[in-house]
Amino acid sequence: MPWIEHPARQGDNVSIADWLRYHIGVWMQNKGADMEERALYPDGVHCPECGQWVRPGQLCDHLPF
């Protein structure tokens, strides 16, 4: 049975439709945040260690937010 790793649905069995909605929504959020970052800071590069966007000359702190 599929599950969603989120406190709101912890320990709760979910339907396939809910599971798909959640994972597609998370994927869309990540893609949207990536597109926003690239539009605002076109010279940004990915950190080779954690994959986050950093501005040229900026040191990455490797925090996920």
C-alpha positions in Angstrom: 0.0 0.0 0.0 1.4 3.4 -0.9 2.1 6.0 1.8 3.0 9.7 2.0 6.0 10.7 4.2 4.4 13.8 5.7 3.2 14.4 9.2 -0.3 15.2 8.0 -0.7 11.6 6.6 1.6 9.7 9.0 0.4 6.2 9.7 -2.5 6.6 7.3 -3.0 4.5 4.2 -3.5 6.6 1.1 -5.1 6.0 -2.2 -3.1 5.7 -5.4 -4.7 9.0 -6.5 -3.6 10.8 -3.4 -0.1 9.4 -3.7 0.2 10.5 -7.3 -1.2 14.0 -6.5 1.3 14.4 -3.7 4.4 13.3 -5.6 3.4 15.2 -8.8 2.8 18.3 -6.7 6.2 18.0 -5.0 7.9 17.5 -8.3 6.2 20.5 -9.8 7.2 22.6 -6.7 10.8 21.6 -7.2 10.8 22.4 -10.9 9.0 25.7 -10.3 11.6 26.7 -7.6 14.4 25.8 -10.0 12.9 27.8 -12.8 12.4 30.8 -10.5 16.0 30.7 -9.3 17.4 30.5 -12.8 15.2 33.4 -13.9 16.3 35.6 -11.0 19.9 34.6 -11.0 20.9 33.5 -14.5 24.6 33.4 -13.6 24.1 31.0 -10.7 25.8 27.6 -10.7 25.0 24.3 -8.9 27.1 23.4 -5.9 29.1 20.3 -6.8 28.6 18.8 -3.4 24.9 19.3 -2.6 23.4 20.5 -6.0 21.9 23.8 -4.6 22.1 27.0 -6.6 24.8 29.4 -5.5 25.7 32.8 -6.9 29.2 33.2 -8.4 31.7 33.9 -5.6 29.3 32.8 -2.9 30.2 29.8 -0.6 27.5 27.2 -0.2 26.5 26.3 3.3 25.0 23.0 2.2 21.7 23.7 4.0 18.6 22.6 2.1 16.8 26.0 2.5 
